[in-house]
């Protein structure tokens, strides 16, 4: 289930919403702001994240954390 970021048009609160299977009527109503309860919300662009279980090896070395690029992209091997 994807998590989307929203912003409220009434109180400008930013929040995350776990998208479950919604009917078309629920989608048309929109997501309510947890701060003020307004349905004047809109989905905003957010970064993409991937989570994995810890302790399991995927065979891919983790990033060094210095340059933010993919493994080996900064020449650190």
N, C-alpha and C positions, 0 to 999 in steps of 0.2 A: 504494500500500500504506500503510495507516494505521500510525502509531506510537502505541502505548499506554503509559501509565505504570503501573507495578506497584509494590507494596511487599511485602516478604518478611515472613511471619508469624514466622519463626524469628530472623532477625538484624536486622529492621527496616530493611534496606537498601532505598532507592528506586532504581528503574532504569527505563529505556525499553526497549520491545521492538517490533521491526518485525514487524507481523503479515503473514505470507505466507499463502497458501492452505494451511490446515491441515485434516487429516482429523478426523473426530469423535473418534477415539481420542486424537489429539494434544491436542485441545481439552479432553477429559475429564482428561488427565494434568496439565494446567496448564503454566504457563511456569516454568522453573527460574530461581532466583536466581543471577546471575553471581558473587556474592560467596561464598555458602556452599553452593550447589548444591541447596538445598531446593526442593521443589515446592509448599510451603505459601505460595503467592503469591496476591495478589488485585489486580485492576485497580482503580485509583483514578481519581477525577475529575481532569481536567487541562484546561488552556486549549487553545483551538482556534487553530491557526496555519495560515497560507496562505503558501506560498513561490512566488516567480515568478522568472523569469530576469531578471538585471540587464541594463540597456541596452535593454530593450524598453519602449516606452511603451504603457500601457493606456488612455491618455486621461483617467485620473483623477489629480488632483493628490494628492500624498502628504500625510499628516497633518502639521501643524506640529510635533507632538511636545510641545506645552506642556500641553494639556488631556487628551489621550488620546482625544478624540472623533473623529468622522468629519470629513473635510475641510469646512471652513467652519462647523463646529458651534460654535466658540468666537468667531466673528466675525472671525477673522484671515483676510483675503482679499487 
